[in-house]
Amino acid sequence: MMVLLAVFITLGGTTSCKSKKRLAREAAEAEYKSKVEQAVKDLNAILDDETLWSLEEKEARVQTIKDWNLQNAEVDDLLFQVEKKLARERAQKEEEERNKQEVQAANVTLEQNFNSIARAGSVMQANRIIDETLSAFESPNVPVLIIIKQNAGFNDYDRPTTIEKYLNYVKDQKKATEKVHDVKYNANGKINELELIKK
């Protein structure tokens, strides 16, 4: 009787152990399948521009999927395509940021030049700064628009002038009362339109 009881207990323990292993294996397989499906869905969404994620969020999502180490051919192929796409987006974003910084630096330089012309110690010094400033423009006749008032998204402008006339006006008045609002460039990086606004 005791021997039979021991056999039943042993068999029950073995069956229970096998059952737990099977359940653990099935859970692992289900989790793997779920991750593969989620990875495929997210990577396709990134490829097709169907997310509202920022570039940083997309990069983080890709890193999470890579960390899963799924070793799935479809996921690996999608990762390759997405990483190439995100590398292009990153390069474009960095280029736009560089351009933005260059424009901001150019705007600051323009405003510094206006102030230097206004404060020049002599006409000769003012004329030298004017010539330096004009070298950034397509021609001395580039239009300058001066915003005198903004109302509900609309701008009221002063009478249009040219960059050469404006710089000479600053020289004669000995004061610069406007700051740069917008700058347009031609294909050669020369300014072909300037919009100023009253300080």
C-alpha positions in Angstrom: 0.0 0.0 0.0 2.8 2.4 0.9 4.7 1.5 -2.2 1.6 2.3 -4.4 1.1 5.6 -2.6 4.8 6.5 -3.2 4.4 5.6 -7.0 1.3 7.8 -7.3 3.0 10.7 -5.6 6.1 10.4 -7.8 4.0 10.1 -11.0 1.8 13.0 -9.9 4.9 15.1 -9.2 6.4 14.3 -12.6 3.1 15.0 -14.4 2.8 18.3 -12.5 6.4 19.2 -13.4 5.8 18.4 -17.1 2.6 20.4 -17.1 4.4 23.4 -15.6 7.2 23.2 -18.2 4.6 22.9 -21.0 2.7 25.9 -19.7 5.9 27.9 -19.4 6.9 27.0 -22.9 3.5 27.9 -24.3 3.6 31.3 -22.4 7.0 32.0 -23.9 5.9 31.1 -27.4 2.8 33.3 -27.0 4.9 36.2 -25.7 7.4 35.8 -28.6 4.5 35.7 -31.2 3.0 38.8 -29.6 6.3 40.7 -29.7 6.9 39.7 -33.4 3.4 40.9 -34.3 3.9 44.1 -32.4 7.3 44.7 -34.0 6.0 44.1 -37.5 3.0 46.4 -36.9 5.2 49.3 -35.4 7.9 49.0 -38.0 5.4 49.1 -40.9 3.7 52.1 -39.3 7.1 53.9 -39.1 7.9 53.0 -42.7 4.5 54.2 -44.0 4.6 57.4 -41.9 1.4 56.3 -40.0 2.5 57.4 -36.6 2.5 60.7 -34.7 5.8 59.8 -33.1 8.7 62.2 -33.1 12.0 61.1 -34.6 13.3 60.4 -31.1 10.3 58.3 -30.2 10.7 56.3 -33.4 14.4 55.7 -32.7 13.5 54.6 -29.2 10.9 52.2 -30.4 13.4 50.7 -32.9 15.9 50.3 -30.1 13.3 48.5 -28.0 12.5 46.1 -30.8 16.2 45.4 -31.4 16.7 44.7 -27.6 14.0 42.0 -27.9 16.5 40.1 -30.2 13.6 38.3 -31.9 15.7 36.7 -34.6 12.8 36.8 -37.0 13.6 37.3 -40.8 10.6 39.6 -41.4 11.4 41.7 -38.4 15.1 41.9 -39.3 14.2 43.0 -42.9 11.9 45.7 -41.5 14.5 46.9 -39.0 17.0 47.3 -41.8 14.5 49.4 -43.9 13.4 51.5 -40.9 16.9 52.2 -39.8 17.8 53.5 -43.2 14.7 55.7 -43.3 15.4 57.1 -39.8 19.0 57.8 -40.7 17.8 59.9 -43.6 15.3 61.7 -41.3 18.0 62.3 -38.7 20.4 63.8 -41.4 17.6 66.0 -42.7 16.7 67.2 -39.2 20.3 68.0 -38.4 20.7 69.9 -41.7 17.5 71.9 -41.0 18.9 72.7 -37.5 22.2 73.8 -39.0 20.4 76.0 -41.5 18.2 77.5 -38.8 21.3 78.3 -36.7 23.0 79.8 -39.7 20.0 82.0 -40.4 19.8 83.1 -36.8 23.5 83.9 -36.8 23.1 85.9 -40.1 20.1 87.8 -38.6 22.2 88.7 -35.6 25.0 89.9 -37.8 22.6 92.0 -39.9 21.3 93.7 -36.7 24.8 94.2 -35.4 25.7 95.8 -38.7 22.7 98.1 -38.5 23.7 99.2 -35.0 27.3 99.7 -36.1 26.3 101.9 -39.0 24.1 104.0 -36.7 27.0 104.4 -34.1 29.8 104.8 -36.6 32.3 107.5 -35.6 32.5 108.8 -39.2 30.8 108.7 -42.5 33.8 106.8 -43.9 33.4 104.1 -41.2 29.6 103.9 -41.8 30.2 103.6 -45.6 32.7 100.7 -45.0 30.1 98.8 -42.9 27.4 99.5 -45.5 29.6 98.0 -48.2 30.3 94.9 -46.0 26.6 94.5 -45.3 25.7 94.9 -49.0 28.0 92.0 -49.9 25.5 89.6 -48.2 22.7 90.8 -50.6 21.9 89.8 -54.1 22.1 93.4 -55.2 21.8 96.9 -53.6 18.2 97.0 -54.9 17.0 94.1 -52.8 13.6 95.1 -51.4 13.2 95.8 -47.7 9.8 95.7 -46.2 9.3 97.2 -42.8 6.4 96.1 -40.6 5.0 99.0 -38.7 2.0 97.2 -37.1 0.7 93.6 -36.8 -3.0 92.9 -36.3 -4.8 89.5 -36.2 -2.1 87.9 -38.3 -1.9 90.7 -40.8 1.0 93.0 -41.3 0.9 96.7 -42.1 4.0 97.8 -43.9 5.8 101.1 -44.3 6.6 102.3 -47.8 8.9 99.7 -49.5 12.6 100.6 -49.9 15.8 99.0 -50.9 18.6 97.7 -48.8 21.0 100.4 -50.0 18.5 103.1 -49.2 17.7 101.6 -45.8 21.4 101.4 -44.8 22.0 105.0 -45.8 18.9 106.0 -43.9 20.3 104.3 -40.8 23.6 106.1 -41.4 21.9 109.5 -41.7 19.5 109.1 -38.8 22.3 107.6 -36.6 19.9 105.0 -35.1 18.6 101.6 -36.0 14.9 101.2 -34.9 14.1 97.9 -36.7 15.1 94.3 -36.2 15.1 91.4 -38.6 11.8 89.6 -38.9 12.3 87.4 -42.0 15.0 86.9 -44.6 14.7 85.2 -48.0 17.8 83.8 -49.8 18.5 83.0 -53.5 20.1 79.7 -54.6 23.6 81.2 -54.1 22.9 82.0 -50.4 22.5 85.8 -51.0 19.7 87.7 -49.5 17.0 88.6 -52.0 14.3 90.0 -49.7 14.4 91.4 -46.2 11.6 92.0 -43.8 12.1 94.2 -40.8 9.9 95.0 -37.8 10.0 98.0 -35.5 11.7 97.2 -32.2 
